[in-house]
């Protein structure tokens, strides 16, 4: 699954630089995650880095974007052209 940022986001700016795929960007009111670029850090790290640094724990899995580990790894390969 891709991750999503909920409205509990406090715009602290710590998640954006941690994303290896540049999937996180400022939205109108809170940060947003582009699901087409989010691989949950598969291919880069063992755990999603944005979740690790978020001080308010507002980055859950997006239930509307169910993806298997294999699908996330394939997306990683396409994004990085690896």
PAPANU-396205 format. One line per field, with one value per residue: residue number from 1; residue in three letters; x, y, z of N, C-alpha, C, CB in turn. Coordinates in steps of 0.2 Angstrom, whole numbers, plus 2048, in hexadecimal, padded with zeros to 3 digits. Glycine has a CB too. Layout:
<sites>
seq	(NUM/...)
type	(ala/...)
n.u	(X/...)
n.v	(Y/...)
n.w	(Z/...)
ca.u	(X/...)
ca.v	(Y/...)
ca.w	(Z/...)
c.u	(X/...)
c.v	(Y/...)
c.w	(Z/...)
cb.u	(X/...)
cb.v	(Y/...)
cb.w	(Z/...)
</sites>
This chain:
<sites>
seq	(1/2/3/4/5/6/7/8/9/10/11/12/13/14/15/16/17/18/19/20/21/22/23/24/25/26/27/28/29/30/31/32/33/34/35/36/37/38/39/40/41/42/43/44/45/46/47/48/49/50/51/52/53/54/55/56/57/58/59/60/61/62/63/64/65/66/67/68/69/70/71/72/73/74/75/76/77/78/79/80/81/82)
type	(unk/unk/unk/unk/unk/unk/unk/unk/unk/unk/unk/unk/unk/unk/unk/unk/unk/unk/unk/unk/unk/unk/unk/unk/unk/unk/unk/unk/unk/unk/unk/unk/unk/unk/unk/unk/unk/unk/unk/unk/unk/unk/unk/unk/unk/unk/unk/unk/unk/unk/unk/unk/unk/unk/unk/unk/unk/unk/unk/unk/unk/unk/unk/unk/unk/unk/unk/unk/unk/unk/unk/unk/unk/unk/unk/unk/unk/unk/unk/unk/unk/unk)
n.u	(804/802/807/7FF/7FB/7F4/7E7/7EC/7F8/805/80D/81B/826/830/82E/82F/83C/841/83C/841/83C/837/829/822/81A/817/806/7F6/7F1/7F7/805/807/806/80C/804/809/816/81A/821/821/82E/833/841/84A/84A/847/83C/82F/835/82F/825/82D/833/828/821/814/80D/806/805/7FE/7FB/7F4/7E4/7DD/7E6/7EC/7FA/805/815/81C/817/81A/828/82A/825/82F/83A/836/835/842/849/850)
n.v	(7FA/80B/819/826/837/83D/848/84C/851/85C/864/864/862/858/84B/84C/84E/841/838/82D/82C/838/83A/841/850/862/866/86E/871/867/85C/851/840/839/82C/825/826/821/814/80E/80F/803/7FA/804/806/7FD/800/80C/81C/829/826/823/82F/837/842/842/836/835/82E/822/812/813/80E/80E/80B/7FE/7F3/7E6/7E0/7DC/7E4/7F1/7F0/7EE/7FB/803/7FF/804/812/815/810/804)
n.w	(800/7FD/806/811/816/824/82A/836/834/838/831/832/82B/82B/824/816/811/814/80C/800/7F3/7EF/7F1/7FA/7FD/7FF/802/800/80D/815/815/807/800/7F1/7EA/7DF/7DF/7EC/7F4/800/805/801/7F9/7FC/80A/81A/821/81F/81E/820/829/834/838/83B/847/84B/848/83C/82F/828/820/810/80E/802/7F8/7F6/7F5/7F1/7F8/7ED/7E3/7E8/7E7/7D9/7D5/7DB/7D3/7C7/7CA/7CD/7C3/7C4)
ca.u	(800/805/806/7FB/7FC/7ED/7E6/7EF/7FF/807/811/822/82B/835/82D/830/843/843/839/846/839/834/822/81E/81B/812/7FF/7F3/7F1/7FC/809/803/80A/80A/804/80C/81D/81B/823/822/835/836/846/84E/84B/843/836/82D/839/82B/822/832/834/822/820/80D/80B/800/806/7FC/7FA/7EE/7E0/7DA/7EC/7EF/7FF/809/81C/81F/815/81E/82F/82A/824/835/83E/834/837/84A/84C/855)
ca.v	(800/812/81D/82C/83B/83F/84F/84D/853/862/868/865/862/852/845/84E/84C/83A/834/82B/82C/83F/839/845/858/866/866/874/871/862/858/84B/83B/837/825/822/826/81E/80D/80D/80E/7FC/7FB/809/805/7F7/803/813/821/82E/824/822/835/83B/843/841/830/836/82B/81B/80F/815/808/80E/80A/7F7/7F1/7E1/7E2/7DB/7EA/7F6/7EF/7F0/802/805/7FE/809/818/816/80D/7FF)
ca.w	(800/7FD/80D/810/81B/826/82C/83C/833/83B/82C/836/825/82C/820/80F/80F/815/806/7FA/7EC/7EE/7F1/7FF/7FB/803/7FF/802/814/819/811/804/7FD/7EA/7EA/7D9/7E1/7F2/7F4/807/805/7FE/7F5/7FF/812/81D/823/81D/822/822/82F/839/83B/83C/84E/84D/845/837/829/828/819/80D/80C/7FB/7F4/7F8/7F1/7F4/7F8/7E6/7DF/7EA/7E4/7D2/7D5/7DD/7CE/7C2/7CC/7CE/7BD/7C6)
c.u	(804/803/802/7FC/7F5/7ED/7E9/7F6/800/80C/818/828/831/834/830/837/845/841/83E/843/836/82C/81E/820/816/80B/7FC/7F3/7F6/800/805/809/808/80A/808/814/81F/81C/823/82A/838/83B/84B/850/846/83C/835/831/834/827/827/833/82E/821/818/80A/805/801/805/7FC/7F4/7E9/7DD/7E0/7EF/7F4/803/811/81F/81D/819/825/82F/829/82B/83A/83C/836/83E/84D/851/854)
c.v	(806/815/823/830/83D/846/851/850/85A/866/869/864/85C/84D/846/84C/845/836/833/82C/833/83E/83E/84D/85C/866/86D/876/86D/85F/852/846/839/830/821/822/822/816/80A/80C/807/7FE/800/807/7FF/7FA/80A/818/827/82C/824/829/839/83C/842/83B/830/833/824/818/812/80F/808/80C/803/7F5/7EC/7E4/7E1/7E1/7F0/7F6/7F0/7F7/805/805/803/810/81A/813/808/7F9)
c.w	(800/804/80B/816/81D/828/833/83B/835/837/82F/831/826/827/819/80D/810/810/801/7F3/7EA/7ED/7F5/7FD/7FF/7FF/801/809/818/813/80D/801/7F6/7EA/7E5/7DB/7E8/7F2/7FB/809/803/7F9/7F7/807/814/81F/820/821/824/829/835/83D/83D/844/850/84B/841/830/829/821/817/80B/805/7F6/7F6/7F3/7F5/7F4/7F1/7E2/7E1/7E7/7DD/7D1/7D6/7D7/7C8/7C3/7CB/7C7/7BE/7C3)
cb.u	(7FB/803/80C/7F3/801/7EB/7DF/7F0/800/80A/80E/822/82F/835/826/82F/848/840/833/849/834/837/820/821/81A/815/7FB/7EC/7EA/7F8/810/7FF/80B/80F/7FD/80B/820/815/829/81E/837/830/844/84B/84A/847/836/826/83E/826/81F/838/838/81C/822/809/809/7FE/80E/7F5/7FA/7EF/7DA/7D8/7F1/7E9/804/809/81F/81C/80D/81E/831/824/81F/838/83E/82D/835/84C/84E/855)
cb.v	(800/817/81E/82B/841/83A/851/847/853/862/86E/860/868/850/844/855/851/838/837/825/827/842/832/844/859/86D/861/874/870/85D/855/84E/835/83A/823/826/82D/820/80B/807/810/7F8/7FE/810/80B/7F4/804/814/824/830/81D/820/839/838/849/847/82B/83D/82D/81A/807/819/808/815/80F/7F2/7F7/7DB/7DD/7D5/7EB/7F7/7E8/7EC/805/801/7F7/808/81A/812/812/7FF)
cb.w	(806/7F8/811/80F/81A/82C/82B/840/82B/842/82A/83B/825/833/820/80E/813/81C/804/7FB/7EB/7E8/7F2/806/7F3/804/802/7FF/817/81D/814/7FE/802/7E5/7EB/7D3/7E1/7F7/7F0/809/80C/7FB/7EE/7FF/816/822/82B/81C/81D/81D/82F/837/836/839/850/84B/84B/837/827/82B/81A/806/811/7FA/7F4/7F9/7EE/7F0/7FD/7E3/7E0/7F2/7E6/7CF/7D9/7E3/7CB/7C1/7D3/7D4/7B8/7CE)
</sites>
